[in-house]
């Protein structure tokens, strides 16, 4: 009987460990235990500043020309 494992580097502390598959995660056992106290993320977000809404209509062409673009 064979057991398939992957040699991984923990993203928390940099330790080498063996992972049995993708179900074991990206952290070693010690870091996984440490991270259980943190709240789960609510969802993915891009981070940074939110994008400004694009102007529609006649003003958008003027804004492009002022920035050096072609209208």
PDB file of N, CA, C, O and CB in Angstrom:
ATOM      1  N   UNK A   1       0.839  -1.169   0.000  1.00  0.00           N
ATOM      2  CA  UNK A   1       0.000   0.000   0.000  1.00  0.00           C
ATOM      3  C   UNK A   1       0.897   1.249   0.000  1.00  0.00           C
ATOM      4  O   UNK A   1       1.876   1.327   0.742  1.00  0.00           O
ATOM      5  CB  UNK A   1      -0.961  -0.011   1.222  1.00  0.00           C
ATOM      6  N   UNK A   2       0.542   2.213  -0.841  1.00  0.00           N
ATOM      7  CA  UNK A   2       1.301   3.460  -0.952  1.00  0.00           C
ATOM      8  C   UNK A   2       0.464   4.617  -0.399  1.00  0.00           C
ATOM      9  O   UNK A   2      -0.758   4.650  -0.544  1.00  0.00           O
ATOM     10  CB  UNK A   2       1.707   3.733  -2.434  1.00  0.00           C
ATOM     11  N   UNK A   3       1.145   5.540   0.224  1.00  0.00           N
ATOM     12  CA  UNK A   3       0.510   6.756   0.707  1.00  0.00           C
ATOM     13  C   UNK A   3       1.153   7.915  -0.042  1.00  0.00           C
ATOM     14  O   UNK A   3       2.373   8.081  -0.017  1.00  0.00           O
ATOM     15  CB  UNK A   3       0.660   6.916   2.270  1.00  0.00           C
ATOM     16  N   UNK A   4       0.336   8.705  -0.699  1.00  0.00           N
ATOM     17  CA  UNK A   4       0.862   9.826  -1.474  1.00  0.00           C
ATOM     18  C   UNK A   4       0.912  11.069  -0.585  1.00  0.00           C
ATOM     19  O   UNK A   4      -0.104  11.479  -0.023  1.00  0.00           O
ATOM     20  CB  UNK A   4      -0.008  10.085  -2.742  1.00  0.00           C
ATOM     21  N   UNK A   5       2.106  11.667  -0.461  1.00  0.00           N
ATOM     22  CA  UNK A   5       2.288  12.881   0.330  1.00  0.00           C
ATOM     23  C   UNK A   5       3.074  13.896  -0.481  1.00  0.00           C
ATOM     24  O   UNK A   5       3.771  13.549  -1.435  1.00  0.00           O
ATOM     25  CB  UNK A   5       3.007  12.573   1.667  1.00  0.00           C
ATOM     26  N   UNK A   6       2.949  15.157  -0.084  1.00  0.00           N
ATOM     27  CA  UNK A   6       3.696  16.233  -0.728  1.00  0.00           C
ATOM     28  C   UNK A   6       4.528  16.939   0.330  1.00  0.00           C
ATOM     29  O   UNK A   6       4.062  17.133   1.453  1.00  0.00           O
ATOM     30  CB  UNK A   6       2.743  17.235  -1.450  1.00  0.00           C
ATOM     31  N   UNK A   7       5.744  17.323  -0.008  1.00  0.00           N
ATOM     32  CA  UNK A   7       6.582  18.113   0.879  1.00  0.00           C
ATOM     33  C   UNK A   7       6.179  19.572   0.699  1.00  0.00           C
ATOM     34  O   UNK A   7       6.250  20.112  -0.405  1.00  0.00           O
ATOM     35  CB  UNK A   7       8.113  17.893   0.580  1.00  0.00           C
ATOM     36  N   UNK A   8       5.758  20.201   1.782  1.00  0.00           N
ATOM     37  CA  UNK A   8       5.266  21.578   1.714  1.00  0.00           C
ATOM     38  C   UNK A   8       6.046  22.467   2.672  1.00  0.00           C
ATOM     39  O   UNK A   8       6.669  21.993   3.622  1.00  0.00           O
ATOM     40  CB  UNK A   8       3.761  21.636   2.039  1.00  0.00           C
ATOM     41  N   UNK A   9       5.998  23.771   2.398  1.00  0.00           N
ATOM     42  CA  UNK A   9       6.574  24.778   3.282  1.00  0.00           C
ATOM     43  C   UNK A   9       5.405  25.540   3.895  1.00  0.00           C
ATOM     44  O   UNK A   9       4.531  26.037   3.184  1.00  0.00           O
ATOM     45  CB  UNK A   9       7.566  25.747   2.510  1.00  0.00           C
ATOM     46  N   UNK A  10       5.399  25.624   5.224  1.00  0.00           N
ATOM     47  CA  UNK A  10       4.323  26.319   5.931  1.00  0.00           C
ATOM     48  C   UNK A  10       4.361  27.799   5.581  1.00  0.00           C
ATOM     49  O   UNK A  10       5.425  28.418   5.616  1.00  0.00           O
ATOM     50  CB  UNK A  10       4.442  26.116   7.467  1.00  0.00           C
ATOM     51  N   UNK A  11       3.202  28.374   5.241  1.00  0.00           N
ATOM     52  CA  UNK A  11       3.134  29.800   4.911  1.00  0.00           C
ATOM     53  C   UNK A  11       3.157  30.673   6.146  1.00  0.00           C
ATOM     54  O   UNK A  11       3.299  31.891   6.033  1.00  0.00           O
ATOM     55  CB  UNK A  11       1.890  30.093   4.110  1.00  0.00           C
ATOM     56  N   UNK A  12       3.021  30.085   7.323  1.00  0.00           N
ATOM     57  CA  UNK A  12       3.056  30.855   8.552  1.00  0.00           C
ATOM     58  C   UNK A  12       4.453  30.994   9.126  1.00  0.00           C
ATOM     59  O   UNK A  12       4.886  32.097   9.459  1.00  0.00           O
ATOM     60  CB  UNK A  12       2.163  30.229   9.565  1.00  0.00           C
ATOM     61  N   UNK A  13       5.176  29.853   9.244  1.00  0.00           N
ATOM     62  CA  UNK A  13       6.481  29.889   9.913  1.00  0.00           C
ATOM     63  C   UNK A  13       7.633  29.418   9.031  1.00  0.00           C
ATOM     64  O   UNK A  13       8.793  29.566   9.415  1.00  0.00           O
ATOM     65  CB  UNK A  13       6.435  29.044  11.152  1.00  0.00           C
ATOM     66  N   UNK A  14       7.345  28.862   7.873  1.00  0.00           N
ATOM     67  CA  UNK A  14       8.396  28.418   6.970  1.00  0.00           C
ATOM     68  C   UNK A  14       8.911  27.012   7.219  1.00  0.00           C
ATOM     69  O   UNK A  14       9.879  26.590   6.586  1.00  0.00           O
ATOM     70  CB  UNK A  14       9.520  29.351   7.050  1.00  0.00           C
ATOM     71  N   UNK A  15       8.284  26.278   8.130  1.00  0.00           N
ATOM     72  CA  UNK A  15       8.716  24.919   8.438  1.00  0.00           C
ATOM     73  C   UNK A  15       8.360  23.964   7.301  1.00  0.00           C
ATOM     74  O   UNK A  15       7.372  24.176   6.598  1.00  0.00           O
ATOM     75  CB  UNK A  15       8.080  24.441   9.750  1.00  0.00           C
ATOM     76  N   UNK A  16       9.158  22.921   7.118  1.00  0.00           N
ATOM     77  CA  UNK A  16       8.849  21.869   6.143  1.00  0.00           C
ATOM     78  C   UNK A  16       7.960  20.835   6.808  1.00  0.00           C
ATOM     79  O   UNK A  16       8.181  20.467   7.961  1.00  0.00           O
ATOM     80  CB  UNK A  16      10.149  21.206   5.589  1.00  0.00           C
ATOM     81  N   UNK A  17       6.940  20.361   6.072  1.00  0.00           N
ATOM     82  CA  UNK A  17       6.049  19.335   6.595  1.00  0.00           C
ATOM     83  C   UNK A  17       5.477  18.541   5.444  1.00  0.00           C
ATOM     84  O   UNK A  17       5.534  18.977   4.294  1.00  0.00           O
ATOM     85  CB  UNK A  17       4.923  19.954   7.445  1.00  0.00           C
ATOM     86  N   UNK A  18       4.928  17.383   5.742  1.00  0.00           N
ATOM     87  CA  UNK A  18       4.336  16.519   4.723  1.00  0.00           C
ATOM     88  C   UNK A  18       2.824  16.673   4.744  1.00  0.00           C
ATOM     89  O   UNK A  18       2.192  16.617   5.799  1.00  0.00           O
ATOM     90  CB  UNK A  18       4.737  15.040   4.946  1.00  0.00           C
ATOM     91  N   UNK A  19       2.260  16.865   3.566  1.00  0.00           N
ATOM     92  CA  UNK A  19       0.814  17.034   3.427  1.00  0.00           C
ATOM     93  C   UNK A  19       0.254  15.839   2.674  1.00  0.00           C
ATOM     94  O   UNK A  19       0.814  15.416   1.663  1.00  0.00           O
ATOM     95  CB  UNK A  19       0.466  18.364   2.694  1.00  0.00           C
ATOM     96  N   UNK A  20      -0.848  15.300   3.167  1.00  0.00           N
ATOM     97  CA  UNK A  20      -1.468  14.139   2.518  1.00  0.00           C
ATOM     98  C   UNK A  20      -2.296  14.499   1.300  1.00  0.00           C
ATOM     99  O   UNK A  20      -2.623  13.610   0.514  1.00  0.00           O
ATOM    100  CB  UNK A  20      -2.332  13.411   3.499  1.00  0.00           C
ATOM    101  N   UNK A  21      -2.636  15.706   1.116  1.00  0.00           N
ATOM    102  CA  UNK A  21      -3.447  16.158  -0.014  1.00  0.00           C
ATOM    103  C   UNK A  21      -3.880  17.585   0.236  1.00  0.00           C
ATOM    104  O   UNK A  21      -3.441  18.214   1.198  1.00  0.00           O
ATOM    105  CB  UNK A  21      -4.679  15.240  -0.229  1.00  0.00           C
ATOM    106  N   UNK A  22      -4.729  18.093  -0.619  1.00  0.00           N
ATOM    107  CA  UNK A  22      -5.125  19.488  -0.464  1.00  0.00           C
ATOM    108  C   UNK A  22      -6.027  19.701   0.747  1.00  0.00           C
ATOM    109  O   UNK A  22      -6.217  20.844   1.163  1.00  0.00           O
ATOM    110  CB  UNK A  22      -5.828  19.967  -1.714  1.00  0.00           C
ATOM    111  N   UNK A  23      -6.584  18.650   1.322  1.00  0.00           N
ATOM    112  CA  UNK A  23      -7.455  18.828   2.480  1.00  0.00           C
ATOM    113  C   UNK A  23      -6.683  19.224   3.733  1.00  0.00           C
ATOM    114  O   UNK A  23      -7.294  19.711   4.684  1.00  0.00           O
ATOM    115  CB  UNK A  23      -8.231  17.558   2.741  1.00  0.00           C
ATOM    116  N   UNK A  24      -5.374  19.037   3.774  1.00  0.00           N
ATOM    117  CA  UNK A  24      -4.589  19.367   4.961  1.00  0.00           C
ATOM    118  C   UNK A  24      -4.242  20.844   5.069  1.00  0.00           C
ATOM    119  O   UNK A  24      -3.769  21.270   6.123  1.00  0.00           O
ATOM    120  CB  UNK A  24      -3.331  18.564   4.967  1.00  0.00           C
ATOM    121  N   UNK A  25      -4.449  21.633   4.048  1.00  0.00           N
ATOM    122  CA  UNK A  25      -4.236  23.070   4.134  1.00  0.00           C
ATOM    123  C   UNK A  25      -2.835  23.517   3.774  1.00  0.00           C
ATOM    124  O   UNK A  25      -2.053  22.765   3.193  1.00  0.00           O
ATOM    125  CB  UNK A  25      -4.550  23.529   5.495  1.00  0.00           C
ATOM    126  N   UNK A  26      -2.530  24.762   4.132  1.00  0.00           N
ATOM    127  CA  UNK A  26      -1.249  25.370   3.755  1.00  0.00           C
ATOM    128  C   UNK A  26      -0.384  25.689   4.954  1.00  0.00           C
ATOM    129  O   UNK A  26       0.710  26.231   4.798  1.00  0.00           O
ATOM    130  CB  UNK A  26      -1.484  26.628   2.962  1.00  0.00           C
ATOM    131  N   UNK A  27      -0.861  25.358   6.170  1.00  0.00           N
ATOM    132  CA  UNK A  27      -0.104  25.625   7.380  1.00  0.00           C
ATOM    133  C   UNK A  27       0.260  24.322   8.077  1.00  0.00           C
ATOM    134  O   UNK A  27      -0.444  23.319   7.955  1.00  0.00           O
ATOM    135  CB  UNK A  27      -0.898  26.532   8.322  1.00  0.00           C
ATOM    136  N   UNK A  28       1.368  24.351   8.808  1.00  0.00           N
ATOM    137  CA  UNK A  28       1.745  23.194   9.617  1.00  0.00           C
ATOM    138  C   UNK A  28       0.764  23.066  10.777  1.00  0.00           C
ATOM    139  O   UNK A  28      -0.076  23.944  10.974  1.00  0.00           O
ATOM    140  CB  UNK A  28       3.213  23.324  10.139  1.00  0.00           C
ATOM    141  N   UNK A  29       0.859  21.995  11.537  1.00  0.00           N
ATOM    142  CA  UNK A  29      -0.082  21.745  12.633  1.00  0.00           C
ATOM    143  C   UNK A  29      -0.010  22.859  13.679  1.00  0.00           C
ATOM    144  O   UNK A  29      -1.044  23.312  14.170  1.00  0.00           O
ATOM    145  CB  UNK A  29       0.208  20.383  13.290  1.00  0.00           C
ATOM    146  N   UNK A  30       1.205  23.304  14.023  1.00  0.00           N
ATOM    147  CA  UNK A  30       1.357  24.346  15.043  1.00  0.00           C
ATOM    148  C   UNK A  30       0.710  25.661  14.607  1.00  0.00           C
ATOM    149  O   UNK A  30       0.013  26.295  15.399  1.00  0.00           O
ATOM    150  CB  UNK A  30       2.841  24.572  15.350  1.00  0.00           C
ATOM    151  N   UNK A  31       0.929  26.076  13.366  1.00  0.00           N
ATOM    152  CA  UNK A  31       0.336  27.325  12.875  1.00  0.00           C
ATOM    153  C   UNK A  31      -1.175  27.188  12.714  1.00  0.00           C
ATOM    154  O   UNK A  31      -1.908  28.143  12.971  1.00  0.00           O
ATOM    155  CB  UNK A  31       0.972  27.733  11.537  1.00  0.00           C
ATOM    156  N   UNK A  32      -1.648  26.030  12.299  1.00  0.00           N
ATOM    157  CA  UNK A  32      -3.090  25.805  12.153  1.00  0.00           C
ATOM    158  C   UNK A  32      -3.771  25.938  13.512  1.00  0.00           C
ATOM    159  O   UNK A  32      -4.848  26.526  13.607  1.00  0.00           O
ATOM    160  CB  UNK A  32      -3.374  24.406  11.537  1.00  0.00           C
ATOM    161  N   UNK A  33      -3.157  25.398  14.560  1.00  0.00           N
ATOM    162  CA  UNK A  33      -3.717  25.530  15.913  1.00  0.00           C
ATOM    163  C   UNK A  33      -3.743  26.994  16.347  1.00  0.00           C
ATOM    164  O   UNK A  33      -4.722  27.457  16.932  1.00  0.00           O
ATOM    165  CB  UNK A  33      -2.900  24.693  16.922  1.00  0.00           C
ATOM    166  N   UNK A  34      -2.659  27.720  16.056  1.00  0.00           N
ATOM    167  CA  UNK A  34      -2.577  29.126  16.420  1.00  0.00           C
ATOM    168  C   UNK A  34      -3.633  29.957  15.692  1.00  0.00           C
ATOM    169  O   UNK A  34      -4.172  30.908  16.257  1.00  0.00           O
ATOM    170  CB  UNK A  34      -1.185  29.665  16.116  1.00  0.00           C
ATOM    171  N   UNK A  35      -3.927  29.605  14.448  1.00  0.00           N
ATOM    172  CA  UNK A  35      -4.863  30.392  13.640  1.00  0.00           C
ATOM    173  C   UNK A  35      -6.332  30.083  13.936  1.00  0.00           C
ATOM    174  O   UNK A  35      -7.208  30.817  13.477  1.00  0.00           O
ATOM    175  CB  UNK A  35      -4.591  30.154  12.178  1.00  0.00           C
ATOM    176  N   UNK A  36      -6.624  29.025  14.683  1.00  0.00           N
ATOM    177  CA  UNK A  36      -8.024  28.705  14.972  1.00  0.00           C
ATOM    178  C   UNK A  36      -8.680  29.772  15.838  1.00  0.00           C
ATOM    179  O   UNK A  36      -9.906  29.883  15.837  1.00  0.00           O
ATOM    180  CB  UNK A  36      -8.124  27.351  15.661  1.00  0.00           C
ATOM    181  N   UNK A  37      -7.906  30.556  16.574  1.00  0.00           N
ATOM    182  CA  UNK A  37      -8.461  31.615  17.400  1.00  0.00           C
ATOM    183  C   UNK A  37      -8.874  32.847  16.614  1.00  0.00           C
ATOM    184  O   UNK A  37      -9.613  33.684  17.132  1.00  0.00           O
ATOM    185  CB  UNK A  37      -7.473  32.004  18.437  1.00  0.00           C
ATOM    186  N   UNK A  38      -8.419  32.978  15.380  1.00  0.00           N
ATOM    187  CA  UNK A  38      -8.762  34.133  14.558  1.00  0.00           C
ATOM    188  C   UNK A  38     -10.107  33.925  13.874  1.00  0.00           C
ATOM    189  O   UNK A  38     -10.462  32.790  13.555  1.00  0.00           O
ATOM    190  CB  UNK A  38      -7.669  34.394  13.514  1.00  0.00           C
ATOM    191  N   UNK A  39     -10.867  35.005  13.641  1.00  0.00           N
ATOM    192  CA  UNK A  39     -12.153  34.858  12.938  1.00  0.00           C
ATOM    193  C   UNK A  39     -11.941  34.486  11.471  1.00  0.00           C
ATOM    194  O   UNK A  39     -10.927  34.847  10.873  1.00  0.00           O
ATOM    195  CB  UNK A  39     -12.972  36.162  13.036  1.00  0.00           C
ATOM    196  N   UNK A  40     -12.887  33.775  10.904  1.00  0.00           N
ATOM    197  CA  UNK A  40     -12.840  33.397   9.496  1.00  0.00           C
ATOM    198  C   UNK A  40     -13.120  34.620   8.633  1.00  0.00           C
ATOM    199  O   UNK A  40     -13.931  35.464   9.014  1.00  0.00           O
ATOM    200  CB  UNK A  40     -13.856  32.267   9.192  1.00  0.00           C
ATOM    201  N   UNK A  41     -12.468  34.735   7.478  1.00  0.00           N
ATOM    202  CA  UNK A  41     -12.748  35.877   6.586  1.00  0.00           C
ATOM    203  C   UNK A  41     -14.181  35.815   6.075  1.00  0.00           C
ATOM    204  O   UNK A  41     -14.730  34.733   5.867  1.00  0.00           O
ATOM    205  CB  UNK A  41     -11.760  35.898   5.392  1.00  0.00           C
ATOM    206  N   UNK A  42     -14.785  36.991   5.873  1.00  0.00           N
ATOM    207  CA  UNK A  42     -16.178  37.055   5.423  1.00  0.00           C
ATOM    208  C   UNK A  42     -16.319  36.810   3.936  1.00  0.00           C
ATOM    209  O   UNK A  42     -17.400  36.440   3.477  1.00  0.00           O
ATOM    210  CB  UNK A  42     -16.773  38.395   5.767  1.00  0.00           C
ATOM    211  N   UNK A  43     -15.275  37.001   3.182  1.00  0.00           N
ATOM    212  CA  UNK A  43     -15.332  36.797   1.739  1.00  0.00           C
ATOM    213  C   UNK A  43     -14.126  37.422   1.073  1.00  0.00           C
ATOM    214  O   UNK A  43     -13.358  38.146   1.706  1.00  0.00           O
ATOM    215  CB  UNK A  43     -16.621  37.379   1.156  1.00  0.00           C
ATOM    216  N   UNK A  44     -13.967  37.143  -0.192  1.00  0.00           N
ATOM    217  CA  UNK A  44     -12.841  37.701  -0.928  1.00  0.00           C
ATOM    218  C   UNK A  44     -13.142  39.136  -1.311  1.00  0.00           C
ATOM    219  O   UNK A  44     -14.268  39.478  -1.671  1.00  0.00           O
ATOM    220  CB  UNK A  44     -12.529  36.862  -2.179  1.00  0.00           C
ATOM    221  N   UNK A  45     -12.132  39.956  -1.229  1.00  0.00           N
ATOM    222  CA  UNK A  45     -12.232  41.329  -1.708  1.00  0.00           C
ATOM    223  C   UNK A  45     -10.875  41.722  -2.271  1.00  0.00           C
ATOM    224  O   UNK A  45      -9.846  41.164  -1.892  1.00  0.00           O
ATOM    225  CB  UNK A  45     -12.681  42.307  -0.567  1.00  0.00           C
ATOM    226  N   UNK A  46     -10.886  42.669  -3.160  1.00  0.00           N
ATOM    227  CA  UNK A  46      -9.663  43.072  -3.845  1.00  0.00           C
ATOM    228  C   UNK A  46      -8.739  43.868  -2.941  1.00  0.00           C
ATOM    229  O   UNK A  46      -7.531  43.898  -3.176  1.00  0.00           O
ATOM    230  CB  UNK A  46      -9.999  43.885  -5.074  1.00  0.00           C
ATOM    231  N   UNK A  47      -9.268  44.505  -1.924  1.00  0.00           N
ATOM    232  CA  UNK A  47      -8.450  45.331  -1.048  1.00  0.00           C
ATOM    233  C   UNK A  47      -8.121  46.659  -1.705  1.00  0.00           C
ATOM    234  O   UNK A  47      -8.473  46.891  -2.862  1.00  0.00           O
ATOM    235  CB  UNK A  47      -7.169  44.601  -0.671  1.00  0.00           C
ATOM    236  N   UNK A  48      -7.456  47.517  -0.979  1.00  0.00           N
ATOM    237  CA  UNK A  48      -7.095  48.812  -1.532  1.00  0.00           C
ATOM    238  C   UNK A  48      -8.284  49.755  -1.609  1.00  0.00           C
ATOM    239  O   UNK A  48      -9.315  49.546  -0.969  1.00  0.00           O
ATOM    240  CB  UNK A  48      -6.493  48.638  -2.900  1.00  0.00           C
ATOM    241  N   UNK A  49      -8.113  50.789  -2.404  1.00  0.00           N
ATOM    242  CA  UNK A  49      -9.166  51.795  -2.531  1.00  0.00           C
ATOM    243  C   UNK A  49     -10.244  51.320  -3.493  1.00  0.00           C
ATOM    244  O   UNK A  49      -9.941  50.648  -4.479  1.00  0.00           O
ATOM    245  CB  UNK A  49      -8.583  53.134  -3.008  1.00  0.00           C
ATOM    246  N   UNK A  50     -11.506  51.662  -3.217  1.00  0.00           N
ATOM    247  CA  UNK A  50     -12.576  51.285  -4.151  1.00  0.00           C
ATOM    248  C   UNK A  50     -12.456  52.066  -5.452  1.00  0.00           C
ATOM    249  O   UNK A  50     -11.978  53.200  -5.463  1.00  0.00           O
ATOM    250  CB  UNK A  50     -13.959  51.524  -3.517  1.00  0.00           C
ATOM    251  N   UNK A  51     -12.892  51.457  -6.538  1.00  0.00           N
ATOM    252  CA  UNK A  51     -12.849  52.123  -7.838  1.00  0.00           C
ATOM    253  C   UNK A  51     -13.895  53.218  -7.915  1.00  0.00           C
ATOM    254  O   UNK A  51     -14.979  53.101  -7.344  1.00  0.00           O
ATOM    255  CB  UNK A  51     -13.058  51.116  -8.968  1.00  0.00           C
ATOM    256  N   UNK A  52     -13.557  54.284  -8.628  1.00  0.00           N
ATOM    257  CA  UNK A  52     -14.518  55.346  -8.860  1.00  0.00           C
ATOM    258  C   UNK A  52     -15.433  54.944 -10.009  1.00  0.00           C
ATOM    259  O   UNK A  52     -15.013  54.252 -10.937  1.00  0.00           O
ATOM    260  CB  UNK A  52     -13.804  56.687  -9.162  1.00  0.00           C
ATOM    261  N   UNK A  53     -16.668  55.376  -9.939  1.00  0.00           N
ATOM    262  CA  UNK A  53     -17.612  55.072 -11.008  1.00  0.00           C
ATOM    263  C   UNK A  53     -17.203  55.834 -12.262  1.00  0.00           C
ATOM    264  O   UNK A  53     -16.802  56.995 -12.181  1.00  0.00           O
ATOM    265  CB  UNK A  53     -19.067  55.431 -10.591  1.00  0.00           C
ATOM    266  N   UNK A  54     -17.302  55.193 -13.409  1.00  0.00           N
ATOM    267  CA  UNK A  54     -16.962  55.857 -14.673  1.00  0.00           C
ATOM    268  C   UNK A  54     -18.072  56.812 -15.080  1.00  0.00           C
ATOM    269  O   UNK A  54     -19.258  56.506 -14.953  1.00  0.00           O
ATOM    270  CB  UNK A  54     -16.715  54.820 -15.791  1.00  0.00           C
ATOM    271  N   UNK A  55     -17.666  57.962 -15.566  1.00  0.00           N
ATOM    272  CA  UNK A  55     -18.638  58.947 -16.040  1.00  0.00           C
ATOM    273  C   UNK A  55     -19.182  58.511 -17.390  1.00  0.00           C
ATOM    274  O   UNK A  55     -18.435  58.025 -18.240  1.00  0.00           O
ATOM    275  CB  UNK A  55     -18.001  60.356 -16.138  1.00  0.00           C
ATOM    276  N   UNK A  56     -20.455  58.682 -17.584  1.00  0.00           N
ATOM    277  CA  UNK A  56     -21.108  58.352 -18.843  1.00  0.00           C
ATOM    278  C   UNK A  56     -21.542  59.641 -19.532  1.00  0.00           C
ATOM    279  O   UNK A  56     -21.903  60.608 -18.861  1.00  0.00           O
ATOM    280  CB  UNK A  56     -22.322  57.411 -18.611  1.00  0.00           C
ATOM    281  N   UNK A  57     -21.512  59.666 -20.833  1.00  0.00           N
ATOM    282  CA  UNK A  57     -22.027  60.814 -21.569  1.00  0.00           C
ATOM    283  C   UNK A  57     -20.933  61.744 -22.057  1.00  0.00           C
ATOM    284  O   UNK A  57     -19.812  61.319 -22.336  1.00  0.00           O
ATOM    285  CB  UNK A  57     -22.984  61.579 -20.713  1.00  0.00           C
ATOM    286  N   UNK A  58     -21.282  63.044 -22.156  1.00  0.00           N
ATOM    287  CA  UNK A  58     -20.392  64.015 -22.784  1.00  0.00           C
ATOM    288  C   UNK A  58     -19.139  64.313 -21.963  1.00  0.00           C
ATOM    289  O   UNK A  58     -18.104  64.631 -22.548  1.00  0.00           O
ATOM    290  CB  UNK A  58     -21.139  65.291 -23.030  1.00  0.00           C
ATOM    291  N   UNK A  59     -19.186  64.227 -20.675  1.00  0.00           N
ATOM    292  CA  UNK A  59     -18.041  64.604 -19.841  1.00  0.00           C
ATOM    293  C   UNK A  59     -16.900  63.593 -19.921  1.00  0.00           C
ATOM    294  O   UNK A  59     -15.746  63.951 -19.687  1.00  0.00           O
ATOM    295  CB  UNK A  59     -18.480  64.757 -18.398  1.00  0.00           C
ATOM    296  N   UNK A  60     -17.200  62.349 -20.245  1.00  0.00           N
ATOM    297  CA  UNK A  60     -16.150  61.329 -20.269  1.00  0.00           C
ATOM    298  C   UNK A  60     -15.145  61.586 -21.382  1.00  0.00           C
ATOM    299  O   UNK A  60     -13.960  61.310 -21.197  1.00  0.00           O
ATOM    300  CB  UNK A  60     -16.763  59.944 -20.435  1.00  0.00           C
ATOM    301  N   UNK A  61     -15.572  62.106 -22.535  1.00  0.00           N
ATOM    302  CA  UNK A  61     -14.657  62.398 -23.630  1.00  0.00           C
ATOM    303  C   UNK A  61     -13.717  63.538 -23.250  1.00  0.00           C
ATOM    304  O   UNK A  61     -12.530  63.488 -23.573  1.00  0.00           O
ATOM    305  CB  UNK A  61     -15.437  62.750 -24.904  1.00  0.00           C
ATOM    306  N   UNK A  62     -14.224  64.554 -22.576  1.00  0.00           N
ATOM    307  CA  UNK A  62     -13.386  65.672 -22.146  1.00  0.00           C
ATOM    308  C   UNK A  62     -12.349  65.213 -21.134  1.00  0.00           C
ATOM    309  O   UNK A  62     -11.203  65.659 -21.179  1.00  0.00           O
ATOM    310  CB  UNK A  62     -14.244  66.789 -21.549  1.00  0.00           C
ATOM    311  N   UNK A  63     -12.731  64.339 -20.235  1.00  0.00           N
ATOM    312  CA  UNK A  63     -11.799  63.848 -19.224  1.00  0.00           C
ATOM    313  C   UNK A  63     -10.675  63.054 -19.887  1.00  0.00           C
ATOM    314  O   UNK A  63      -9.520  63.179 -19.478  1.00  0.00           O
ATOM    315  CB  UNK A  63     -12.535  62.976 -18.182  1.00  0.00           C
ATOM    316  N   UNK A  64     -10.983  62.240 -20.900  1.00  0.00           N
ATOM    317  CA  UNK A  64      -9.962  61.471 -21.594  1.00  0.00           C
ATOM    318  C   UNK A  64      -8.967  62.378 -22.323  1.00  0.00           C
ATOM    319  O   UNK A  64      -7.767  62.102 -22.305  1.00  0.00           O
ATOM    320  CB  UNK A  64     -10.613  60.513 -22.579  1.00  0.00           C
ATOM    321  N   UNK A  65      -9.434  63.442 -22.956  1.00  0.00           N
ATOM    322  CA  UNK A  65      -8.540  64.356 -23.651  1.00  0.00           C
ATOM    323  C   UNK A  65      -7.616  65.075 -22.665  1.00  0.00           C
ATOM    324  O   UNK A  65      -6.446  65.302 -22.970  1.00  0.00           O
ATOM    325  CB  UNK A  65      -9.348  65.374 -24.461  1.00  0.00           C
ATOM    326  N   UNK A  66      -8.123  65.427 -21.508  1.00  0.00           N
ATOM    327  CA  UNK A  66      -7.307  66.140 -20.518  1.00  0.00           C
ATOM    328  C   UNK A  66      -6.222  65.216 -19.961  1.00  0.00           C
ATOM    329  O   UNK A  66      -5.157  65.685 -19.560  1.00  0.00           O
ATOM    330  CB  UNK A  66      -8.194  66.683 -19.367  1.00  0.00           C
ATOM    331  N   UNK A  67      -6.482  63.930 -19.934  1.00  0.00           N
ATOM    332  CA  UNK A  67      -5.499  62.973 -19.411  1.00  0.00           C
ATOM    333  C   UNK A  67      -4.514  62.527 -20.479  1.00  0.00           C
ATOM    334  O   UNK A  67      -3.601  61.761 -20.172  1.00  0.00           O
ATOM    335  CB  UNK A  67      -6.205  61.760 -18.831  1.00  0.00           C
ATOM    336  N   UNK A  68      -4.661  62.968 -21.700  1.00  0.00           N
ATOM    337  CA  UNK A  68      -3.733  62.607 -22.761  1.00  0.00           C
ATOM    338  C   UNK A  68      -4.232  61.506 -23.668  1.00  0.00           C
ATOM    339  O   UNK A  68      -3.494  61.057 -24.545  1.00  0.00           O
ATOM    340  CB  UNK A  68      -2.446  62.197 -22.172  1.00  0.00           C
ATOM    341  N   UNK A  69      -5.472  61.052 -23.485  1.00  0.00           N
ATOM    342  CA  UNK A  69      -6.023  60.004 -24.337  1.00  0.00           C
ATOM    343  C   UNK A  69      -6.667  60.597 -25.573  1.00  0.00           C
ATOM    344  O   UNK A  69      -6.730  61.815 -25.735  1.00  0.00           O
ATOM    345  CB  UNK A  69      -7.037  59.165 -23.569  1.00  0.00           C
ATOM    346  N   UNK A  70      -7.140  59.725 -26.436  1.00  0.00           N
ATOM    347  CA  UNK A  70      -7.821  60.201 -27.642  1.00  0.00           C
ATOM    348  C   UNK A  70      -9.309  60.079 -27.449  1.00  0.00           C
ATOM    349  O   UNK A  70      -9.784  59.156 -26.789  1.00  0.00           O
ATOM    350  CB  UNK A  70      -7.372  59.415 -28.891  1.00  0.00           C
ATOM    351  N   UNK A  71     -10.055  61.016 -28.028  1.00  0.00           N
ATOM    352  CA  UNK A  71     -11.499  61.000 -27.858  1.00  0.00           C
ATOM    353  C   UNK A  71     -12.204  60.382 -29.034  1.00  0.00           C
ATOM    354  O   UNK A  71     -13.432  60.294 -29.042  1.00  0.00           O
ATOM    355  CB  UNK A  71     -12.010  62.385 -27.640  1.00  0.00           C
TER     356      UNK A  71
END
